[in-house]
Amino acid sequence: MYSAHMDAGEARGAKALVAEPSAPETSAAQAFAEPYSHLEHANELEPAAGHHHLLQHCPFHREESHDPPFYVVSRHADVLAMLTDPELWNNRDGSGVFFQRGGVLGGADGDDHRRQRKVLQDGFRPTSIDALAPRVQQIADEIWAEAFGADGEGDFVHLFAFTFPAIVIAELLGVAAQDRERFGAWSNDIVSGLGLGGDPAKAEAANVGIYEIVDALAAERTSSIERGETVPDDMISVLTRAYLAGTLEYGELRRLCQQLLVAGHETTASLISFMLYRLIEQPALAAQLRDDSSLLDVAIEEFLRHESPVQGLFRTNARPCPLGDDVLEERTKVQVLFAAANRDPQVWEAPDEIRFDRKGKRQHLAFGWGTHHCIGAALARQEARVALRLMVERFDHVELIGAVAVNQPFVLRGLTTMPIRWTVR
């Protein structure tokens, strides 16, 4: 049984970017001081109240507290319209609040994005990810058995949620076991650099560490390929072959590895942590899943919608354009707030409730939409399904025994600490 021991701190028909009449107040609505600051509330444990304020009162919000100011778009129809218009709304200025040029995949557009994605797509197709399922399950079982083999207490984030996806993505890339522990810390430092308060020096040092490992692995693969030897079946080998064939530049190979590491680890860890947090907070959800395991896939989609580990990434406009009542200068930073769109009452009834009988479950925007839909979505779903099943089947009783802590980059949302006590079945 799960319990909260203590209070813890169709798709294509996109509409124009114009505000519609305010939706009815929801359970998360509350009064905020004016002028409203998105940044002031973005890192709260339950940011939905702020999201509903944006949805109802300022769907095209100008965030004046940042220098320079940026905009926030929150309604599902408006977010979808931006995601399905990549010619206007570019990724090439970086997905964070700061301008960053020369990115790859999530930081690239047009032909460059298509070329890079084509190199990776075979390894991330659902059929390819399905083939990895036995190994993903084995990794999860080994970590779970070591962490939760007997009754105890500890930090779930560090014991499992953080470790499990880090090992999976590192193994998928081809990183040796002795180097995988460092990847988690580097991932955190890089993610912190996407938002306010991050340390650029730490992010740069993390990139240097990642690139050193990637360079060594790519050199090994290159030597083996040139000698006609068999190379490991991993993404480093795929990327190295693409580089040797002239499909990728070497800088792209390095940055793609970095992006796969961060995107494939941080957000999945956040989803796993929040799933357990909700099961503890709402024990009836765990009971539903124990009674009917066929709900696991539905539950994953609902947790993705409700939690939105990627709260919202940034786009810039390729030319001056209207947004609400304003006209944006070219290359204005706009946060596309997936999390608010996923709580839009114009799309979902009682959006702040977690319901495993919800219709239109794949309409959520947790993985983005369109040409930049997350290439790792199938892997994230598989890892989440494995983790959720373990939580439901292996824990007999689990409770919070301390305050949880939320990460600080406001583009992402996850728990950095979740102390629990558990008994095993």
C-alpha positions in Angstrom: 0.0 0.0 0.0 1.2 3.5 -0.8 0.9 6.5 1.5 2.1 10.1 1.9 3.9 10.0 5.2 4.3 13.8 5.2 3.5 16.8 3.1 6.1 17.0 0.4 7.6 20.4 0.1 -6.4 15.6 -33.6 -3.5 17.0 -33.5 -3.2 18.2 -37.1 -5.9 20.9 -37.0 -3.7 23.5 -35.5 -5.3 26.9 -34.9 -3.9 30.4 -35.5 -1.9 32.0 -32.8 -4.7 34.1 -31.4 -6.2 34.1 -28.0 -9.6 32.5 -27.5 -12.1 33.2 -24.7 -10.9 32.2 -21.3 -11.7 28.6 -20.2 -13.5 28.0 -16.9 -11.5 28.1 -13.8 -9.9 24.8 -12.8 -9.0 23.3 -9.5 -5.4 24.7 -9.8 -6.5 28.3 -10.3 -5.4 30.8 -7.7 -4.7 34.5 -7.5 -1.3 35.8 -8.4 0.3 39.2 -7.9 0.5 41.4 -11.0 2.4 41.7 -13.1 2.6 37.9 -13.3 6.1 36.4 -13.5 6.4 33.0 -15.1 9.9 32.6 -13.9 8.9 33.2 -10.3 6.5 30.1 -10.3 8.1 27.8 -13.0 10.1 25.8 -10.5 7.4 25.1 -8.0 6.6 21.5 -7.1 3.2 22.0 -8.5 3.5 24.6 -11.3 0.1 23.9 -12.7 -1.5 26.9 -10.9 0.8 29.2 -12.8 0.1 27.4 -16.0 -3.6 27.9 -15.6 -3.1 31.6 -14.9 -1.2 31.8 -18.3 -4.0 29.8 -20.0 -6.8 31.9 -18.7 -5.3 35.4 -18.4 -2.2 35.8 -20.6 -1.9 33.0 -23.2 0.8 35.1 -25.0 2.8 36.2 -21.9 5.8 38.5 -22.1 8.2 37.7 -19.3 9.6 41.0 -18.3 11.8 39.7 -15.4 14.3 38.3 -17.9 16.9 40.4 -19.8 16.1 40.4 -22.6 12.4 39.6 -22.1 10.9 36.5 -23.8 7.4 35.3 -24.5 5.5 32.2 -23.3 2.8 30.5 -25.3 0.6 28.2 -23.3 -2.6 27.1 -25.0 -2.6 23.7 -26.7 -3.9 25.0 -30.1 -1.3 27.8 -30.2 1.6 25.5 -29.1 0.6 23.0 -31.7 0.4 25.7 -34.4 4.0 26.7 -33.6 5.3 23.1 -33.5 3.8 22.5 -37.0 5.3 25.6 -38.6 9.0 24.9 -38.4 9.7 27.3 -41.3 8.6 30.2 -39.1 9.5 28.9 -35.7 13.2 27.8 -35.7 15.3 25.7 -33.4 18.6 26.9 -34.6 19.0 29.5 -31.8 19.0 26.8 -29.2 16.2 25.2 -27.1 17.1 27.2 -23.9 16.5 30.8 -22.9 19.9 31.8 -24.1 21.0 32.1 -27.7 23.1 29.1 -28.8 24.1 28.6 -32.4 25.5 25.6 -34.2 23.4 22.9 -32.5 22.3 19.5 -33.7 19.0 17.6 -33.9 16.9 19.6 -31.4 19.0 22.7 -32.1 18.9 22.3 -35.9 16.4 22.9 -38.7 15.6 22.0 -42.3 18.1 19.8 -44.2 20.6 19.6 -41.4 17.9 18.3 -39.0 16.6 15.8 -41.5 20.1 14.5 -42.3 21.1 14.1 -38.7 17.8 12.5 -37.8 18.0 10.0 -40.7 21.3 8.8 -39.3 19.8 8.0 -35.9 16.2 7.0 -36.8 16.8 3.2 -37.4 18.2 2.8 -33.9 15.3 4.5 -32.3 12.4 3.1 -34.3 9.8 1.3 -32.1 10.8 -2.1 -33.5 14.5 -1.4 -32.7 13.6 -0.3 -29.2 11.4 -3.4 -28.7 14.4 -5.5 -29.5 16.2 -3.9 -26.6 13.4 -4.7 -24.1 15.1 -7.8 -22.6 18.3 -5.9 -21.9 16.5 -2.8 -20.5 14.5 -5.1 -18.2 17.7 -6.8 -17.1 19.4 -3.5 -16.3 16.3 -2.4 -14.3 16.1 -5.7 -12.4 19.7 -5.6 -11.4 19.5 -2.0 -10.1 16.2 -2.6 -8.4 17.5 -5.8 -6.7 20.5 -4.0 -5.3 18.6 -0.9 -4.1 15.3 -2.5 -3.0 16.1 -6.1 -2.3 15.0 -5.7 1.3 13.0 -3.3 3.4 14.7 0.0 3.9 14.9 3.7 3.3 16.8 6.0 1.0 16.6 8.5 -1.9 14.6 7.0 -4.7 16.0 9.5 -7.2 19.6 8.4 -6.6 18.9 4.8 -6.0 17.0 4.1 -9.1 15.3 6.9 -11.1 18.6 8.7 -11.9 20.7 5.6 -12.4 18.5 3.4 -14.6 18.0 5.6 -17.7 21.6 6.8 -17.4 22.9 3.2 -17.7 20.5 2.4 -20.5 21.4 5.4 -22.7 25.2 5.0 -22.0 25.0 1.4 -23.0 23.0 2.3 -26.1 25.7 4.8 -27.1 28.5 2.3 -26.4 30.0 3.9 -23.3 32.1 1.6 -21.1 30.7 0.7 -17.7 33.5 2.5 -15.8 32.6 5.8 -17.5 28.8 5.7 -17.0 28.6 7.1 -13.4 30.2 10.4 -14.6 27.6 10.8 -17.3 24.9 11.5 -14.8 26.7 14.4 -13.2 27.7 15.8 -16.5 24.1 15.6 -17.7 22.9 17.6 -14.7 25.5 20.3 -15.3 24.5 20.6 -19.0 20.8 20.7 -18.2 21.4 23.4 -15.6 22.9 25.6 -18.3 19.5 25.6 -20.2 17.9 27.8 -17.6 18.7 30.6 -15.2 21.2 30.1 -12.4 23.3 27.4 -14.2 27.0 27.5 -14.1 28.4 27.9 -17.7 31.8 26.8 -16.6 30.4 23.5 -15.2 28.4 22.9 -18.4 31.5 23.5 -20.5 33.6 21.2 -18.3 30.9 18.5 -18.7 31.0 18.9 -22.5 34.7 18.5 -22.4 34.4 15.3 -20.4 31.8 13.8 -22.7 33.7 14.7 -25.8 36.9 13.1 -24.5 35.1 9.8 -24.1 33.3 10.1 -27.4 36.6 11.0 -29.2 38.3 7.9 -27.8 35.4 5.6 -28.8 35.0 7.1 -32.3 38.8 6.6 -32.8 38.5 3.0 -31.8 35.6 2.4 -34.2 37.4 4.2 -37.0 40.4 2.0 -36.7 38.3 -1.1 -36.6 36.2 -0.1 -39.6 39.3 0.8 -41.6 40.8 -2.6 -40.8 37.6 -4.3 -41.9 36.9 -5.6 -38.4 33.5 -6.0 -36.7 32.5 -3.0 -34.5 30.0 -3.1 -31.6 26.4 -2.6 -32.4 25.9 0.7 -30.8 25.1 4.4 -31.7 28.8 5.4 -31.6 29.4 2.9 -34.4 26.4 4.2 -36.3 27.6 7.8 -36.0 31.2 6.9 -36.8 30.1 5.1 -40.0 28.1 8.2 -41.0 31.1 10.4 -40.3 33.4 8.2 -42.4 30.8 8.2 -45.2 30.7 12.0 -45.2 27.1 12.2 -44.0 28.0 13.8 -40.7 30.8 16.3 -39.8 32.9 15.2 -36.8 31.6 18.1 -34.7 28.0 16.8 -35.3 29.0 13.3 -34.2 30.3 14.7 -30.9 27.3 17.0 -30.3 24.8 14.3 -31.2 26.3 12.0 -28.6 26.0 14.7 -26.0 22.4 15.5 -26.9 21.4 11.8 -26.8 23.0 11.4 -23.4 21.2 14.4 -21.9 17.9 14.0 -23.6 17.9 10.2 -23.0 18.7 10.5 -19.3 17.4 13.6 -17.6 13.8 13.6 -18.7 13.2 9.9 -18.2 14.7 10.1 -14.7 12.2 12.9 -14.0 9.2 11.0 -15.3 10.1 7.9 -13.2 10.5 10.0 -10.1 7.2 11.8 -10.5 5.4 8.5 -11.2 6.4 7.1 -7.8 5.6 10.5 -6.2 2.1 10.4 -7.6 1.6 6.7 -6.5 2.5 7.7 -3.0 0.4 10.8 -3.1 -2.6 9.0 -4.6 -2.6 5.3 -3.4 -5.7 4.6 -5.5 -3.6 4.9 -8.6 -1.3 2.1 -7.5 -4.3 0.0 -6.6 -5.7 0.4 -10.1 -2.5 -0.7 -11.7 -2.1 -3.7 -9.4 -5.6 -4.8 -10.2 -5.3 -4.3 -13.9 -1.8 -4.4 -15.4 -3.2 -3.7 -18.9 -3.5 -0.1 -17.8 0.3 0.4 -17.6 0.6 1.8 -21.1 -2.4 4.1 -20.6 -0.9 5.2 -17.3 2.5 6.1 -18.9 0.7 8.5 -21.3 -1.3 10.1 -18.5 1.8 10.6 -16.4 3.6 12.1 -19.4 0.7 14.5 -19.9 0.3 15.4 -16.3 4.0 15.8 -15.3 5.5 17.0 -18.6 9.2 16.5 -17.7 10.0 18.9 -20.6 8.1 21.9 -19.4 8.7 23.9 -22.5 11.5 24.5 -25.0 12.3 27.7 -26.9 11.8 28.7 -30.5 12.8 31.9 -32.4 10.9 33.4 -35.3 12.6 33.4 -38.7 10.9 36.8 -39.6 8.9 39.5 -37.8 5.4 38.1 -37.0 2.4 38.8 -34.8 2.0 37.0 -31.5 -1.2 37.9 -29.6 -1.4 41.7 -29.5 2.4 42.2 -30.2 4.5 42.0 -33.3 7.8 40.2 -32.6 11.1 41.2 -34.0 12.9 38.5 -35.9 14.7 35.9 -33.7 12.7 36.6 -30.5 12.9 33.9 -27.9 9.5 32.2 -27.3 9.0 29.4 -24.8 6.5 26.8 -26.2 5.0 25.6 -22.9 4.2 22.0 -23.4 3.2 21.6 -19.7 0.5 24.2 -19.8 -0.8 22.9 -23.1 -1.0 19.5 -21.5 -3.3 21.0 -18.8 -5.5 23.0 -21.2 -9.2 22.5 -20.2 -10.2 23.2 -23.8 -8.6 19.8 -24.6 -8.9 17.7 -21.4 -11.7 17.4 -18.9 -10.5 18.0 -15.3 -6.9 18.4 -16.6 -5.3 18.4 -13.2 -6.6 14.9 -12.4 -4.7 11.7 -13.2 -7.1 9.5 -15.0 -6.3 6.1 -16.6 -9.6 6.1 -18.5 -8.8 9.4 -20.3 -9.5 9.6 -24.0 -7.1 11.0 -26.7 -4.1 10.0 -24.6 -1.6 10.4 -27.4 -2.8 14.0 -28.0 -0.4 15.3 -25.3 2.7 17.2 -26.2 5.1 15.8 -23.7 7.4 14.7 -26.6 6.7 17.8 -28.7 5.1 17.4 -32.1 5.9 17.4 -35.8 9.4 17.4 -37.3 11.1 17.7 -33.9 9.0 15.1 -32.1 11.4 13.5 -29.6 13.3 10.7 -31.4 13.8 8.8 -28.2 10.0 8.7 -27.3 9.8 4.9 -27.8 12.8 4.3 -25.5 11.4 6.6 -22.8 8.1 4.9 -22.9 9.8 1.5 -22.6 11.9 2.5 -19.6 8.9 4.2 -17.9 6.8 1.0 -18.4 9.5 -1.2 -16.9 10.0 1.2 -13.9 6.3 1.6 -13.3 5.7 -2.2 -13.3 8.5 -2.6 -10.7 7.0 0.0 -8.5 3.6 -1.5 -8.5 4.7 -5.2 -8.3 7.8 -5.0 -6.0 6.9 -2.4 -3.3 4.4 -3.5 -0.7 4.4 -0.2 1.2 6.2 3.0 0.4 6.0 6.4 1.9 7.8 9.8 1.9 10.0 10.4 4.9 11.3 13.8 4.0 10.8 16.8 1.7 11.3 16.4 -2.1 13.4 18.8 -4.1 12.7 20.1 -7.6 15.4 20.8 -10.1 16.1 24.4 -11.1 16.2 24.7 -15.0 12.7 26.0 -15.7 12.6 24.4 -19.1 12.6 20.9 -17.4 10.9 19.6 -14.3 12.1 16.8 -12.2 12.9 15.7 -8.6 16.5 15.8 -7.4 15.6 14.3 -4.1 12.8 12.0 -2.9 13.5 10.2 0.4 11.3 7.2 0.9 10.8 4.2 3.3 9.6 1.0 1.8 8.8 -2.6 2.4 9.0 -5.3 -0.3 6.4 -7.8 -1.4 
